[in-house]
């Protein structure tokens, strides 16, 4: 898009800083404190912003100041613009993992913690002992908001959504295996469809839904299954499978990991299940940040290592 220099010359770019603070804090007082100006100066900035955008931007409500629909559409673009300006004006900072002291926040499901964290933490302790990780349970319904607000630096999971200011990189494709205690079920691999449906199932779902890809596949052949337990926590499933006559269907690498650790049996699922893509997703403003790029590259390198299983989750 061609830059309109005349139009931009009439705009005080400091107003965008004020707008970002106001939309983040949703309080004139807190926004003023955030950027180090007086409350009256911030009130004046809000008045100028309202005139510039011909919109109230923030309105008073019982629980504080509420952004207008117009303000909500401005939030992400303003953050992206300010981030780009900051990168342009800031001195390039070299990133040295050995001396870095910082925390990355990741949005990941617990199955990724099981498979990725042991290797990643061991690697960090060896090459970047000052780098720490703060993990949040992934919520695919709000991951984009978490990235836009900076609550999360990086998401890992099954992501098909995203906007132009989000970046996504596929890590791997995942297939499925079912896992069970062969002694309790009295069956061995490969399990037949009739045996597969004769026993209750465990469903792992991150979206509070008692329906997964297995149910979609069964519906295509006119069959159904009984679901004994639905849980968002993948790591609990092998403990249930070990003690109860039930079946769980999960990604192949995760199933093999649990089976080897807990003496369980794995078998190909007796129905056709589609592979899924496991991705990393991040805000484009972090695309060229050296530390963020180093973290993403590190995860990719560990994924490619033959000594670690592939990562990923999906509702099954």
N, C-alpha and C positions, 0 to 999 in steps of 0.2 A: 504494500500500500504506500502511495506517495505521501511523504510527510508534509503537512501544512505548517510551515514554520511561522507564518503570520499568526495563525490561530494559537499555536503553542506559546508564542512569545507573550500572548495576553494572559496566559494561565500561570499562576504562581504554583509551581510544582510542590511547594511545601504543603499546599492544601491536600495533596494526595497522601502525604504522611499523616496529616491530621485525620483524614477520612479513614485511613486504615486503623488508626488508633481508636477512633470512635466506633467503628464497626466491630473491632475486637473487644473493647471494654464495654460498649453500650452504656457509657456514662461519661458525661462531660468532665466531671471531676477526675475520674480515674484515667481518662484519655489524656487530660492535661498533665497529670503526674507521669504518665508513661513516656511522654516525649519532652518533659521538663519545661512546660510553659504554665502560665497562670490560668485559672479557670475562666477568667473573663476573656483572655486571649483565645482560648479554645472555643468559647461561645461565639466570639466574633468569627473564628474560622468556620464554624458550623453554619453561621448565617451566610457567609460568602459561598460555601459549598452548596447550600440550598439555592442560592441565586444562580450559580454556575450550572447546576444540573436541572434547574427548574423542578425541584422535587424536595419534599420535606426531609427525606433520607432517614431521619430518626424521629419517631413520635413517642410521646409519653404514654405509658400504660401503667397498670396497677403494680406490675413487677419490674418497673424500670423503663428504659428506653428501648423501643422495638424498631428494628430496621424495616423500611418500606420494601415492597417488591423490587423497586428500582435499585435500592441500596444493596439488596442481596445479589443482584446481577452484577454489581460493580465490585463486590468483595474480592473474588478470585482474580479478575484482571488487574485490579489495583495492586494486590499483593505480588502478582507476577511482574508487573511493571517496576515496582519498587525494588524487588529482588534483582532484576536485571540492572537497574541503575546502580544498586549497591555493588554488584559485581564489576560493573564498568569503572566505578570511581574508586573502589578499594584496591589497595596494593595486593598483587597476587601473593598468596600465602602458601608456601611449600608445605606439604603434609609429610611428616615423618612418623610412621606408625610406632617406631621404637620409643619416641619421646612424647607422643600425643597423649593428652589427658582429656577425654571427652566421652560422652554417652550417646549412643544411637538408640532410637526408639523404633521397635519393629512391631508390626501387626501380623501375627502368625497364629495358626491353630496349634493345639497341643501336639498333634502328630509330627509337625515340623520341629517342635522342640525336641521330641524324642529322637528324631533322626539327624537333625542338623546341629543342635546345640553342643553335644559332646565333642564333635570334631571342630566346630567353630571356636568354642571356648578354649580348647586345647591349643588351637592355632593362635588365637589372640594372646594367650599367656606366653607363648613362645616368641612372638614377633611384635606384639603390641600390648604389653601388660597394663598400660594405662587406659586402654579402651574398654568401656563397659557397655552392657546391653540392658535395655529396659524393654520388656516384652508385654504387649497387650494382646488379649484374645482378639482374633480377627472378627470383624463384623462387615460382611460384604455389602450390607445396606448403607453403611456410613463410612466405608474406607476412603472414598473420594473426599468427603468432608474432613476426615482426619488428616489426609495429606494436604489439603488446601489450608487448613488452620495450623499446620505444623505439629499437630499432636503426635503424628507418626511420620518417621523419615522414610520408611520402606515397608511395603506390604508384600507378603508372599502367600500365594494361594491360587484359587481358580478365579480369574478375573476376565470377564468379557466386556465389561463396561469401561468407560473412561472418556475424558474430554480432551480437547486439543492440547491443554496444558498438562496432561499426564503422559508419562512415558511407561512403556511396558516391554518387558523382555521375557520371552519364553525360556524357561529353564529346562524342561523336559516334558515328555508325554508319559502318562501313567496308564497301565492296564490294571486288571483286577484279579484277585484270588479270594477264595473263601477260606476261612480258618475255623477249626473246630477241634474238640477233644474226641479223638476217634474211640477211646475206651468208653466214654459216656454215651456216645451215639451208636456205637456198635457198627460203624461203617468206616471204610477206608477210601483213600483217593484212588482214582478220580470218582467224585461223588456224582450220583445220577440225579436227574431232575426230580424224580419222585422222592428220593431221599432228601434232596435239598429242600423240598417243600413240605416234607413230613415233620420237620422240626421247626420250632420257633426261631425267629431271627432277631439280631441286634441291629439297630439303625443308628448311624452317626450322622447328625445333622446340625449344621451351624445356623440354620434359619428357623428353628423351632417348628419344623415340618415333619410329620410322620409319613414321609413319602420321599423316595430316592430314585436313583437311576435303575436299581434293580426292579422296583415296582413298575417303572415305565417299560422296561424290557419284558417283564412278565405279562403286562397288559396287552402287549402286541401278540402274544400267543394265547391269550385268553385264560391266564392263570394268575393266582394271587398267593401271597404268603402271609403268615401270621407274625406280627412284630411284637416281641415280648418287652422290649426296652428301646426307647429313643433317648439319646443323650448327645450333647455337643462335645463331650470329652472322649476323644478317640483312645486315649491311653488307658481308660478303664476297661475297654472291651476285652482284651486278652485275659484279664483277671476273672471276668464273668464267664468267658468261654471255657476257661480251665476248670471251673467248678460247676457249670450248669450244662445240660444237654441242649445247647443252642448253637446257632451258626452266625458268624459275622462275615460280611463281604467288604473288602477294603483294598486299597492300592497294593500292588504286588510286593513292592519293596518293604512296605510297612508290615504286611502280613508275614513275610519271610523273617523279618526281624523279630516279631513277636513269637513266631513259631519256634525259632532257634533258641530264643531266650527262655521260653516257658514250656518247651516240649509239647507243642501242639502240632496239628496236622494241617497242611495247606493243600488245596485242590483247585484246579481251574473251575470257574463258575460254569454250571451246565447251561448257561444262556449267553447270548451274545451281548456284551456290554461295550459301549464306545470308550475308546481312550480319551483322556482329558489332558489339556495343557496346563501345566503348573507354571506360573509366572511371577516375576517381581514387578511391582508397580510403584512409581514414585512421582513426585511433582517435578515438572520440567525445570523449575528454579533451582533444583538440586542436581541437575544433570551434569554440570561442569564443576561442582564443588569438589575439590580434590579428595577430602575425607569421605564424602558420600560415594564418589566414584570408586575409591579404594575398597570400601565395604562391599559394593556390588560386585566388583571384579573378584574379590576374595571368595564370595559365596559361589560365583560361577566356577572358579578354579577348584573349590572343594567338591562341587557337584560332579565335576568331570573326573575326579580322582576315583580310581578303581577300589579304593579302600573305604568308600562311604556309599550308603544306599541313596537312591533318589528320593526326593522329598515331595510331599504333596498330600492333599486331602480333597474329598468331595463327599457329598451326601450319598450314602449307599443303602 
